[in-house]
Amino acid sequence: MIHLYKKTFLALLLGGGLTAQGQISNEGTLSITENTTLVFFNDFSNTASGMLSNNGEVHIKQNLINNGGFTFDDLLSNESITHFSGNTIQHISGSELLEIPRLQLNNALGYQLAAHILVGKQVNFTNGIIHNQAFGGEISFEPNANHNNANNQSYVDGMVLKTGGENFIFPIGANEQYHALSLSNNRSSSSLFSAQYFAENSNDSYPHNQKDAVIEIIAETEYWNLEQIQGTSSA
């Protein structure tokens, strides 16, 4: 087990369960305590036997593969923040859930998301588009989790999931255009919704000649898809 304590700034840490051969691999327990910053300048692989507990700050500068535990202490969720802040396209992959209370996005070249990110509190869309439609990844917001600063340079190109009954704006878009979708609090706290924006004609998926008679016009260049996966809605 490796513990990183207060005011420790690390560009590369080796020892304990960490190894490096072109990338850094964690095969043990890596614990980042509050007021501590850890920076990975190389690709980082959290293996099936690895456990990363982030109660401070972690900066990912290259690719991330998570096949182990990537989590935090619930009592320190306000202290835990993960930065995806590279200078090349970052590929985020792995078979296991990335539990991240606060996520900071700051990479103009963007992200290829092939993993599942669970956001506990907030995503700050400073710079960089999350592409998950083409890579099979998911980003989910827990109850009361939210985001800020989404714009044409930073949003999710693909599906976004949201659990909870509060108001929520889905930070979605495509083709370098942010096209948010707002959901009002007319549902139960256990409700789960998904939303995605498509910059294309909906006719192939939803034939326009089968539309309800009350619909007069359907746009031919874009559409949003909102689905309730679980829970109930109120009137």
C-alpha positions, 0 to 999 in steps of 0.5 A: 500500500502506498499513501501520499500525504499532504502537499506532495506533488509527484510527476512520477512515483515508482515503488510499492505496487507501481511499475513503469515500462512506457506506462505506469501500472498500479497493481496494489493500493494507491491512496492520495490523501487530502491536500495532496496532488499526484500527476501522471505524465505517462499512460496510467493503467490501474490493473485488476488488482489495483485500487486507487483512492483519491481524496486529493487531486489526481492529474491524468496527462495521457491515457487511462486504463481502469480495470481496478478500483478508482474511488474515494472516501465518501466523507472527503468527496468535496476534497477529491478532484480528477483532472483530465488535462493532456496535450494530446487526445486522451483515451479513457478505457477499462472494464471497471467504473471510474467513481469521480466526485469532481471532474475537471476537463481541460484538453483542447484535443478532447477525449475518447471515452470507452469506460464508464464515469460516474460523477458524484458532484460536478464536471467542469467543462473547461475545454475538450469534448468527450466523445463516447458515441464512437467508443462505447463509453458512458458518463452518468450523473448521480442525484444532485450532481451537476456541471458547469461551463459547457460550451461549443468547445467542451461537452459530451458527444454521445449519451449522458445518463442522469439519476435523480428528480432535480432539474438537470441540463444534459451537456450534449452536442455534436460537430463542435456545437453545444446543444443542451437539453433541459429536464425539469423536476417532474419525476421521482428521485430514483428516476434514470434518464438518458439523453443524446443529441444528433446532428442529422435527420431523424427520418431514418430512425423515426420516419416522419410520415408516421408522426402524430397528427398534432406535429406540424414540422419536424427538423431535418438537420438535428434531433434530441433523444430523451429516454426514461430508463427507470422511475416514474414521472409526476404530472 
